[in-house]
Amino acid sequence: MPKTAALAPMAGVGDRAFRETCKEFGACYVVGEMASSKGMCYQSKKTAVLLEVSELQRPMAVQLFGGEPDTMAEAAQMAVQYKPDVLDINMGCPAPKIAGSGGGSALMKDPLLAGRVVRAVADAVKIPVTVKFRKGWDDQSVNAVEFAKICEANGAAALTVHGRTRMQMYAPPVDRNIIRQVKQAVSIPVIGNGDIVDVPTAIQMYEDTGCDLIMVGRGALGRPWVFAELQHYFTTGKRLAEPSLEKQMETMCRHIRLACHYKGETVAMREARRHVSYYIKGVRGAAALRAAASQLKEYKEIELLAEEVLKHSKL
């Protein structure tokens, strides 16, 4: 399998516009924002948006979360109607709201229940079912290897491992050794996730873990071209230069324009504030520009902000 990189699911930021932008830059595979299995069974319209699959995003997985095997199986059958290529189960989200309701990383505390969830979903659909999980719940219960074996035994086609426990959230450096241990313990593909932000960290993940694929999450925020950099390096062995600030601002505008097209200007612009703060991170005068970004309401303000960024860079 050629070395390349996939886009991780990210609730609240990894929407269709962002996924299509990352795909355009060479992400080999994208995963949608997680959808609640209970929300689906209660026919939430908001949930339906999270499952939308467009041709530009393929191959694409939709992601479900929940801790009840029957509900997850029912939701999985509903999700396949959106024609995803893969169905991913989130067993790694550390958010209190998700874990507190028995979904996400809470399942790491009950590997046998997690196995029943995987089995119920795998039996309910005909497409590959994958699982994303963490190192463990906390340092006293590091169980990723056992957990991986249970997922594999219950029909998982591939696994994504984030090398931190739930209690660590996103803070300390990722533990690549645990990903290696999972890779050595199972015979299905293993995807390494956590702290991949550029070519050196991508190389390190591949070399230290022996994983089959890497998944970039927060490292792509404000830098969707990271996928082009990774693809270029793994194809040619040479480093691709960072795009010019003009190109970066052009990408930001195109990304937000796409979001406005899909969600309408009001919703898209509210959500764009977070993306814009990532795009302008590190540029000259970023603090003042970030304050302006937090007030964005109309798309034309994005273009004015981009002009401002370029003007500041020439001072």
Secondary structure, DSSP 8 states (H G I E B T S, - for coil): ----EEE---TTT--HHHHHHHHHTT-S-EEEEEEEHHHHHTT-HHHHHHT---GGG-SEEEEEE-S-HHHHHHHHHHHGGG--SEEEEEE----HHHHTTT-GGGGGG-HHHHHHHHHHHHHH-SS-EEEEEEEESSTT-B-HHHHHHHHHHTT-SEEEEEEEETTTTT-S---HHHHHHHHHH-SS-EEEESS--SHHHHHHHHHHH--SEEEESGGGTT-TTHHHHHHHHHHHSS------HHHHHHHHHHHHHHHHHHH-HHHHHHHHHHHHHHHTTTSTTHHHHHHHHTT--SHHHHHHHHHHHHHHHT-
